Amino acid sequence: MRDTVPEKNVVFLVLDSLRKDRTSAYNEDVEFTESIGEVADSSVVFQNAVTQAPWTLPSHASMFTGEYPWEHGTTHARSYFPSDSETFVSGFQDAGYTTAAITPNVWITPHKGMTGDFDHVENFLGKADNRLSVALSRLGAKAYHSLDEVTRRVLGRQIDRLFRLFDVDDSCKSEETVREVERYLDGRDADERFFLYVNLMEPHEPYRPPQRYVEKHGVDDDANVPHRQKDVFTQDETDFDSLRRLYDASVEYTDDLVGRITDALRRNGIDEETVVVLLSDHGQALGEDDGFGHQFTVAEPVVNTVLMIDHPDIPPGTEERPFELRRLNELVPYYAGIAPRPDDIFGDVVKGGLEFPENFTGYIPRESWDEYYRKYRYAKKDGKKVVKSVGEDGEPRYEAYDLETGEEIQVPQDLADEVDGTSVDASHEDGSGSDDRDEADEAVKRRLEDLGYK
């Protein structure tokens, strides 16, 4: 990498839940991601990018801060981002950039503390998008999280049942998101530098792409397709073949949306002045070992992520070295030209983790908790991966795999030591006394329910 690069705009484009093997950049057999492929053709494509958490909120917190989930503390057990935490977005503000977040993702909201460093935020939350709503959410959260763990769990399940009674809009609001992005880019002054964060939700369940995409991918009946995580536990059977086809339809729709965003950059004559960082915050399980979703697993299709960086002044290529998404906290400001080249951006070991998934267990039968209600850490090095999981009884379980063959192997001691060093135990951080702990208000909760969360 060069020591310095010219100052550029940044579009930080997160394609939520997008798997690597569903893009032509990583799988030459894929024929429906032309727009993403065009970005890849002019990008540095990272072949071994790894998320630090397999769901949105802690993954983003790691990218924004450069810390692991067990360091920044934004996890299942503490599902908020402290308002006084510093993110790399603030560096763009300090450099004179305007900063904007355009996303329907309910985890990236003022209610969750994730948007404090943005000048402009559009979450499509309607009447809930106001200071009073945010303040009430924080007050409610403080009371909720002051309760003991058992009471919170029981109360959470009742809230889950209550919100199932509402009719909700389960769209991913992709058209609205892209139209707002187009308006934002069309309104930029020629000499104005900007950092724009965008999150497209289509690869995330529920899968509701336009019908023409569904028909193209041969989905005739989605009655047995899980559209939310809880469907796996409530359906009599799961049609994984139709699930994968419907997922692909959503990915192709996403690809067309990406094309509209890159077209807007060219139309406004700012494509040669803009760095495009295109990535997924995590992947998605689509039937591997009968699994679906991402909230309960650290499988490779979930923790391996898409990452490509298109810089107008840097030649395209392929980066094979393992890379943790949390290091984008340093790499993106460097590519934007507002920070020096980071040191040791690639490490020998990549790591991540998953806390006890309290936000997602309201619909899991109690007899299945030992399988799903677990705390994970994973570490990868030299083509090997160790996963450590801990159940409610506090007993650790270790598994190791050869990443090339997928076969289980003897646990390497050095990787076991890595996961042991990340504080995996059966304790639950309840965050009692934190003024920043917040729970989304009614509009946010309804959107969470749309996506299969509590």
Buried (B, 14 or more C-beta within 10 A) or exposed (E): EEEEBEEBBBBBBBBBBBBBBBBBBBEEEBEBBBBBBBBBEBBBBBBBBBBBBBBBBBBBBBBBBBBBBBBBBBBBBBBBBBEEBBBBBBBBBEBEBBBBBBBBBBBBBBBBBBBBBBBBBBBBBEEBBEEEBBEBBBEBBBEBBBBEEEEBEEEBBEBBEEBEEEEBEBBBBBEBBBEBBBEBBEEBEEEEBBBBBBBBBBBBBBBBBEEEBBEBBEBEEBEBBBBBBBBBEEEEEBBBBBBBBBBBBBBBBBBBBBBBBBBBBEEBEBBEBBBBBBBBBBBBBBBBEEBBBBBBBBBBBBBBBBBBBBBBEBEBEEBEEBBBBBBBBBBBBBBBBBBEBBEEBBEEBBBBBBBBBBBBBBBBEEEEEEEBBBBBBBBBBEEBBBBBBBBEEEEBEEEBBEBEEEEEBEBBEBBBEBBBEBBBEBEBBBBEEBEBBBBBBBBBBBBBBBBBBB
